[in-house]
């Protein structure tokens, strides 16, 4: 089974069961500051899981690309990827546990022909707040699983959410394929990491709402969120051993062999796989409608890390010249049918990869110079300390693998424990900073976020009035203290331009304008002059929000009903975000309307 066939099979299966197909959303979450990239198929649907009506109805299905960097060091094994696809289906207050489990089971056993005997599932065992999930257990038994195929775990394994600190959450039931391996121990089960149990997907039963004090109350709208791992199902459907044997990667591996003139075998397997996986990931990000480019912060930093890690592995393979553009051409050809935006962004993708290769070569030279300076003070058998190794890695962008290779040539040791401690310390600070920075966002779904979201529409409209229609939104983050808005523009704003933008926004607030919302099809929205990313992520019918004379945008909402609900708008900072993208940070004093 080809990858495209599996995508179509899944969508067709759920269409037959009255699900509407929602187009994939951007890899960058809209108005959700809790993460930098979409990490799960349900993430773009958070407003609808919270109760907002979806234009396509209560039953949805789609194929969504996601980005997860937590396992980047594991890339190169049989399963882990940085960009992967999720097959998802949702019930927004329609069917619940029994129907969701039955459909998941039917897809696995009837469409993919997985024997019932090769399945295992997990169920939430309950705690002092919620009971054991008897309905999920009974449903699995009725479908033909034995008691021995059902495992019971607590919150660590079988509880989902909320996405932020508060919001929808509930028990889940995960599905596993059982490999023909012996038990690793007496307690061997899906929670083990021995390799016997491979997770296929998860049925999440959004039953409760968690408040800021940790209390759980039952939701009026109970939801279903089912996610299946596309790549793992493709492996099983073809009776293969790993994802690199599927048509997602085989043509790319063949191309790398051709242009590198180095055969793919066990000794270089890790490098080969990382090169192919990261190239694919970088291209998907570069093709995203949010126009992410390599930079030193946030989404751009992750993209840069992927590209530079690819280049390092190409060097490690023994190839010194730039082969990324040729490799990229193969990826673009492979994915052009499933994801047309990849093909339409070809020139941008190739250019950004070329530029990043040139920049990284310069970085390597400066890192090499500092590394030689450190090593020049050491004798054979002495040790480069962890702080110095970390400085090469963090300040100079010099990969630790390069440091180890250089040290080995000079018979010098490297304090890897000290280096890892510095990395962990740095990551802890980053996580703490990110938690503070991103606290709130759409997941809080409160009056402040709704007001600030409406203010971003006014800001976008004002920027286009002052700077011209080449300005488009490139992202936004909202918390209870301020809004942050990224937009396409290639220079610093003048003080006069900033003042003009503020004046336009505050005039709109002062004029007490009703915010209008009209639902229409996508073509009519385009013809009306509404701005937005026309990727149909809200379906064929979209919501167009209008603030007459100031803003006309496609958006999922929510918004205030009148601009008078906002307060005095003030820009507190304007700066560069990345190449060709500027960033504005602003506050709104809701108690001070002028």
C-alpha positions in Angstrom: 0.0 0.0 0.0 1.3 3.4 -1.0 1.2 6.4 1.3 -1.3 8.2 -0.8 -3.5 5.1 -0.8 -3.5 4.9 3.0 -4.4 8.6 3.3 -7.3 8.1 0.9 -8.5 4.9 2.6 -8.7 6.6 6.0 -10.6 9.6 4.7 -13.0 7.4 2.7 -13.7 5.2 5.7 -14.8 8.1 7.8 -16.7 9.8 5.0 -18.8 6.7 4.8 -19.5 7.1 8.5 -20.8 10.7 8.0 -17.6 12.6 8.8 -16.8 15.8 6.9 -13.2 16.1 5.8 -11.4 19.1 7.2 -8.3 20.3 5.3 -5.0 20.2 7.2 -4.1 23.3 9.1 -0.8 25.2 9.2 2.1 23.7 11.1 2.1 26.9 13.2 -0.9 27.0 15.5 -3.2 30.0 15.1 -3.7 32.0 18.2 -2.4 29.2 20.4 0.8 30.2 22.2 1.3 27.1 24.2 3.6 25.5 21.6 5.6 26.7 18.6 4.4 24.1 16.2 1.2 22.0 15.8 2.1 18.8 17.8 -1.2 16.9 17.5 -4.0 16.7 15.0 -6.5 18.0 17.5 -4.6 21.3 18.2 -6.2 23.3 15.4 -9.6 22.2 16.7 -9.3 23.5 20.2 -11.9 26.3 19.8 -14.4 23.8 18.6 -13.6 21.3 21.4 -14.3 24.2 23.7 -17.8 24.6 22.3 -17.5 26.9 19.3 -19.5 25.6 16.3 -17.5 24.2 13.5 -18.7 25.1 10.0 -18.4 21.5 8.8 -20.5 20.1 11.6 -20.0 17.7 14.5 -18.2 14.8 12.8 -14.8 15.6 11.3 -11.8 13.7 9.9 -8.5 14.7 8.3 -4.8 14.0 7.8 -2.7 16.6 9.7 1.1 17.0 9.6 2.6 17.7 13.0 6.0 18.7 14.4 7.6 17.3 17.5 11.2 17.9 18.5 11.3 16.1 21.8 12.7 12.9 20.2 15.0 14.5 17.7 18.0 12.5 19.1 16.0 9.3 18.4 15.5 10.1 14.8 17.3 7.4 12.8 15.7 4.5 14.6 12.8 2.6 13.1 10.0 4.9 14.2 10.8 8.4 15.5 10.3 11.4 13.2 10.3 15.1 13.7 7.5 15.7 11.2 4.8 13.1 11.0 1.2 12.7 9.9 -1.8 12.0 12.1 -4.9 10.4 10.9 -7.7 12.0 13.0 -11.4 11.8 13.5 -13.5 13.8 16.0 -16.9 14.0 17.5 -17.9 17.5 18.7 -20.7 16.5 21.1 -22.0 13.8 18.8 -21.0 10.1 19.3 -18.9 9.0 22.3 -16.9 6.1 23.6 -18.6 3.0 22.1 -19.0 4.4 18.6 -15.4 5.8 18.6 -13.8 2.6 19.7 -15.9 0.5 17.3 -14.9 2.7 14.3 -11.2 2.6 15.3 -11.3 -1.2 15.7 -13.1 -1.5 12.3 -10.5 0.5 10.5 -7.6 -1.5 11.9 -9.1 -4.9 11.5 -11.3 -4.6 8.4 -9.4 -2.0 6.3 -5.8 -2.8 7.3 -6.5 -6.5 8.0 -4.7 -6.5 11.4 -5.7 -9.7 13.2 -7.6 -9.2 16.4 -5.1 -11.5 18.1 -2.3 -9.0 17.3 -4.0 -6.1 19.1 -3.7 -4.9 22.7 -5.4 -1.9 24.3 -5.0 0.2 27.5 -7.8 1.6 29.6 -7.9 4.1 32.4 -8.0 2.3 35.8 -9.6 5.2 37.6 -8.5 7.3 40.7 -10.0 9.2 43.6 -11.6 11.7 41.2 -12.9 9.6 38.3 -14.1 5.9 38.1 -12.5 3.1 36.2 -13.5 3.2 32.5 -16.0 0.3 32.5 -17.6 1.4 29.2 -14.3 1.3 27.2 -13.5 -2.1 28.7 -16.9 -3.5 27.9 -16.8 -2.2 24.3 -13.4 -3.8 23.7 -14.6 -7.1 25.1 -17.7 -7.0 22.9 -15.5 -6.4 19.8 -13.7 -9.7 20.5 -10.6 -8.8 22.5 -9.8 -11.1 25.5 -9.3 -9.9 29.0 -5.6 -10.7 28.6 -5.4 -8.1 25.7 -6.7 -5.2 27.9 -4.2 -3.4 30.3 -5.1 -0.9 32.9 -3.0 2.2 33.8 -3.4 5.4 35.7 -3.1 9.1 34.7 0.5 8.8 33.4 -0.5 6.4 30.6 -4.2 6.8 30.1 -5.2 10.4 30.8 -5.2 13.2 28.2 -5.0 16.9 28.7 -5.8 19.6 29.2 -3.8 21.2 26.4 -2.9 24.1 28.7 -3.3 24.5 32.4 -7.0 24.4 32.2 -9.6 23.1 29.8 -11.1 19.9 28.4 -9.5 16.6 29.4 -10.4 13.0 30.1 -9.4 9.3 30.1 -8.2 7.6 26.9 -7.8 4.2 25.5 -4.7 3.5 23.4 -4.3 0.8 20.8 -1.1 -1.3 20.2 0.2 -3.8 17.8 1.8 -6.8 19.5 5.1 -8.0 17.9 6.2 -11.6 18.1 8.6 -11.1 21.0 8.9 -12.7 24.4 7.7 -10.8 27.5 10.6 -8.7 28.8 9.4 -9.3 32.4 6.5 -10.4 34.5 4.9 -6.9 34.1 5.5 -6.7 30.4 2.8 -4.6 28.7 2.1 -1.6 26.5 3.8 0.7 29.1 7.1 -1.1 28.5 9.7 0.2 26.1 11.0 -3.3 25.2 9.6 -3.1 21.6 7.0 -5.8 21.9 4.1 -3.3 21.9 4.0 -0.6 19.2 1.4 2.1 19.7 -1.0 2.6 16.8 -3.3 5.3 18.0 -5.4 6.7 20.8 -9.1 7.3 21.5 -9.4 10.3 23.8 -12.7 10.8 25.7 -13.0 14.5 26.6 -15.3 14.1 29.5 -14.2 16.8 32.0 -13.2 20.4 32.3 -10.2 21.1 34.6 -10.2 24.5 36.4 -7.3 26.5 37.7 -7.6 24.7 41.1 -7.4 21.3 39.5 -11.1 20.5 40.0 -12.9 18.4 37.4 -16.4 19.0 36.2 -18.3 17.1 33.5 -18.5 18.9 30.2 -21.8 19.7 28.7 -20.3 18.9 25.2 -18.4 15.7 25.5 -15.9 15.2 22.6 -14.0 12.4 21.0 -10.5 12.9 19.6 -9.0 9.9 17.8 -5.5 10.0 16.4 -3.7 7.2 14.5 0.0 7.2 13.6 0.1 7.3 9.8 3.6 6.1 9.4 3.3 3.2 11.8 0.1 2.0 10.0 1.9 2.3 6.7 4.7 0.0 8.0 2.1 -2.6 9.2 0.0 -2.4 6.1 3.1 -3.4 4.1 4.5 -5.9 6.6 7.8 -3.8 6.8 10.2 -3.4 9.7 10.6 0.4 9.7 9.4 3.7 8.2 12.5 4.0 6.0 11.3 1.0 4.0 8.1 2.7 3.0 7.6 4.9 -0.1 7.8 7.9 2.2 11.6 7.5 2.2 12.8 4.8 -0.3 13.0 7.2 -3.3 14.8 9.8 -1.1 17.4 7.2 0.1 18.0 6.1 -3.5 18.5 9.7 -4.5 21.0 10.3 -1.7 22.9 7.2 -2.8 23.0 8.6 -6.4 24.2 12.1 -5.6 26.6 11.2 -2.8 28.0 8.2 -4.6 28.0 6.5 -1.2 26.0 3.3 -0.6 23.4 3.0 2.1 24.4 0.3 4.6 24.5 -0.4 8.4 27.6 1.6 9.1 26.1 4.9 7.8 22.4 4.1 8.5 22.0 6.8 11.2 23.4 9.6 9.0 21.4 8.5 6.0 18.2 8.4 7.9 18.7 11.7 9.6 19.6 13.4 6.4 16.4 12.1 4.6 14.1 12.7 7.6 15.3 16.2 8.4 15.3 17.3 4.7 11.7 16.2 4.4 10.8 18.0 7.7 12.6 21.2 6.7 10.8 21.3 3.4 7.4 20.9 4.9 8.1 23.8 7.3 9.4 26.0 4.5 6.3 25.3 2.4 3.9 26.2 5.2 1.6 29.2 4.5 3.0 31.0 7.6 6.3 31.5 5.6 8.7 30.3 8.3 12.4 30.9 7.5 15.5 29.9 9.4 16.3 32.2 12.3 17.7 32.3 15.8 14.3 32.3 17.6 11.2 30.2 17.9 9.8 28.4 14.8 12.8 29.7 12.7 15.3 28.3 15.2 13.8 24.8 15.0 13.9 25.0 11.2 17.5 26.2 11.4 18.4 23.3 13.7 16.9 20.8 11.4 18.7 22.1 8.4 22.1 22.4 10.2 21.8 19.0 11.6 21.2 17.7 8.1 24.3 19.5 6.8 26.3 18.1 9.7 25.2 14.5 8.8 26.0 15.1 5.2 29.5 16.1 6.3 29.7 13.0 8.5 28.7 10.9 5.5 31.8 12.2 3.8 30.2 14.6 1.4 31.7 18.2 1.5 29.7 19.9 -1.2 26.1 21.1 -0.9 23.7 18.4 -2.1 20.7 19.7 -0.2 19.1 21.4 -3.2 19.2 18.2 -5.3 17.8 16.2 -2.3 15.1 18.8 -1.9 14.0 18.5 -5.5 13.4 14.8 -4.9 11.2 15.5 -1.8 9.2 18.1 -3.7 8.6 15.6 -6.5 7.6 12.9 -4.0 5.1 15.0 -2.1 3.7 17.2 -4.8 0.5 15.2 -5.2 -0.4 14.9 -1.5 0.7 18.4 -0.6 0.6 20.8 -3.6 2.0 23.7 -1.6 5.3 21.9 -1.5 5.6 22.1 -5.3 4.3 25.7 -5.4 7.0 26.9 -2.9 9.8 25.1 -4.8 11.9 28.2 -5.5 11.7 29.5 -1.9 12.6 26.2 -0.5 15.7 25.7 -2.7 16.9 29.3 -2.0 16.5 29.1 1.8 18.4 25.8 1.9 21.2 27.3 -0.2 21.4 30.4 2.1 21.4 28.3 5.2 24.2 26.0 3.9 26.4 29.0 3.2 25.7 30.5 6.7 26.4 27.3 8.5 29.7 26.8 6.7 30.8 30.2 8.1 29.6 29.2 11.6 31.6 26.0 11.4 34.7 28.0 10.6 34.3 30.3 13.6 33.5 27.3 15.8 36.6 25.4 14.6 38.8 28.4 15.3 37.6 28.6 19.0 37.8 24.8 19.4 41.5 24.9 18.2 42.1 27.6 20.7 40.7 25.5 23.6 42.5 22.4 22.4 45.8 24.3 21.9 46.0 24.7 25.7 45.6 21.0 26.4 47.9 18.0 26.2 47.1 14.5 25.1 45.2 12.7 27.8 43.9 16.0 29.3 40.2 16.9 29.3 38.1 19.7 27.7 35.7 20.7 30.4 31.9 20.7 30.1 31.6 24.4 30.2 33.9 24.9 27.2 32.2 22.1 25.2 28.9 23.7 25.9 30.1 27.2 24.9 31.3 25.8 21.5 27.9 24.2 21.1 25.7 27.0 22.3 27.6 30.2 21.4 29.4 29.1 18.3 26.9 26.5 17.0 29.7 23.9 16.9 28.0 20.5 17.1 29.2 18.3 20.1 29.9 15.5 17.6 32.4 17.7 15.8 34.0 18.6 19.2 34.4 14.8 20.0 35.9 14.0 16.6 38.4 16.8 16.9 39.3 15.8 20.4 39.8 12.2 19.4 42.2 13.3 16.7 44.3 15.1 19.3 43.9 12.3 21.9 42.1 14.7 24.2 39.1 13.8 26.4 35.8 15.7 26.6 33.8 16.0 29.9 30.5 14.8 28.5 28.8 14.6 31.9 29.6 18.2 32.4 28.5 19.1 28.9 25.2 17.2 29.4 24.6 19.0 32.7 25.0 22.4 31.1 22.7 21.4 28.3 20.1 20.2 30.8 20.5 23.4 32.8 20.0 25.5 29.6 16.9 23.4 28.6 15.4 23.8 32.1 15.8 27.6 31.9 14.3 27.6 28.4 11.3 25.5 29.5 10.7 27.7 32.5 10.9 30.8 30.3 8.6 29.3 27.8 6.1 28.3 30.4 6.0 31.9 31.7 6.0 33.4 28.2 3.3 31.2 26.9 1.1 30.9 29.9 -2.4 31.5 28.8 -3.1 31.7 25.1 -6.2 30.3 23.4 -6.5 27.5 25.8 -7.6 29.9 28.5 -10.3 31.2 26.1 -11.1 34.1 28.5 -12.4 37.6 27.9 -8.9 39.1 27.8 -7.8 36.7 25.0 -11.0 37.4 23.0 -10.5 41.2 23.3 -6.8 41.0 22.4 -7.6 38.7 19.5 -10.0 41.3 18.1 -7.3 44.0 18.6 -4.9 42.0 16.4 -7.4 42.4 13.6 -7.5 46.2 14.1 -3.7 46.2 14.2 -3.4 44.2 11.0 -5.8 46.5 9.2 -3.9 49.6 10.5 -0.5 48.2 9.4 -1.9 47.6 5.9 -3.3 51.2 5.8 0.0 52.7 6.8 2.6 50.4 5.2 0.7 49.0 2.2 -1.1 45.8 1.2 2.1 43.8 1.1 1.7 43.4 4.8 0.3 40.1 6.0 0.0 38.4 9.4 2.8 35.9 10.0 1.7 34.8 13.5 0.4 36.0 16.8 0.7 35.1 20.5 -1.7 36.4 23.1 -1.6 36.2 26.9 -3.3 38.1 29.7 -0.7 40.9 29.7 -0.1 41.7 26.0 -0.5 40.7 22.4 2.4 39.9 20.0 1.9 40.2 16.3 4.3 39.1 13.5 3.9 40.6 10.0 5.6 40.6 6.7 7.7 43.7 6.2 11.4 44.3 5.4 12.5 47.3 7.5 12.1 48.9 10.9 9.0 51.1 11.3 9.6 54.8 11.9 8.2 56.5 15.1 5.8 58.4 12.9 4.5 55.1 11.4 4.1 53.5 14.8 2.1 56.6 16.0 -0.1 56.4 12.9 -0.9 52.7 13.5 -1.8 53.4 17.2 -4.0 56.3 16.2 -5.9 54.2 13.6 -6.6 51.4 16.1 -7.6 53.8 18.9 -9.9 55.6 16.5 -11.6 52.3 15.6 -12.1 51.6 19.4 -13.4 55.2 20.0 -15.9 54.9 17.1 -17.7 52.0 18.8 -18.1 49.8 15.7 -20.1 46.6 15.7 -18.0 43.6 14.7 -19.9 41.7 12.0 -19.6 38.0 11.2 -20.8 36.4 8.0 -20.5 32.8 6.9 -19.8 32.3 3.2 -18.0 29.9 0.9 -14.2 30.3 0.4 -14.4 31.7 -3.2 -16.9 34.4 -2.1 -14.7 35.3 0.8 -11.7 35.7 -1.6 -13.9 37.8 -3.9 -15.1 40.0 -1.0 -11.5 41.2 -0.4 -11.2 39.3 2.9 -7.6 38.6 3.8 -6.4 35.3 5.3 -4.5 32.2 4.5 -6.7 30.5 1.9 -5.9 26.9 2.8 -9.5 25.9 3.5 -8.6 24.9 7.0 -12.1 25.9 8.2 -13.8 24.0 5.4 -15.6 25.1 2.3 -17.7 27.5 4.5 -15.7 30.1 6.3 -16.4 32.9 8.8 -15.5 36.4 7.7 -15.2 39.0 10.4 -15.6 42.6 9.4 -14.9 45.8 11.4 -16.2 48.3 8.7 -13.5 50.6 7.4 -10.8 48.9 9.3 -10.6 45.1 8.9 -12.1 42.2 6.8 -10.5 38.8 7.6 -11.2 35.1 7.4 -11.0 33.9 11.0 -12.4 31.1 13.3 -13.0 33.7 16.0 -14.0 34.4 18.7 -14.3 38.2 18.8 -16.0 41.0 20.8 -19.3 42.2 19.5 -18.3 45.9 19.5 -14.9 47.7 19.4 -16.0 49.8 22.4 -15.3 46.7 24.6 -11.6 47.3 24.0 -9.5 50.0 25.7 -6.6 52.2 24.9 -4.1 50.5 22.5 -0.4 51.1 22.9 2.6 49.6 21.0 5.4 48.9 23.5 7.9 47.4 21.1 8.6 47.0 17.4 11.5 44.7 16.3 12.8 42.2 13.8 11.4 38.7 14.2 13.2 37.0 11.3 14.3 37.7 7.7 11.5 39.8 6.2 9.3 39.6 9.3 8.7 42.3 11.9 7.2 41.9 15.4 5.0 44.2 17.4 4.3 43.8 21.1 1.3 45.8 22.3 -0.9 46.2 25.4 -4.5 47.2 25.7 -5.7 49.0 28.8 -9.3 47.8 29.0 -10.2 50.3 31.7 -9.0 53.3 29.8 -11.0 54.2 26.7 -10.0 57.6 25.2 
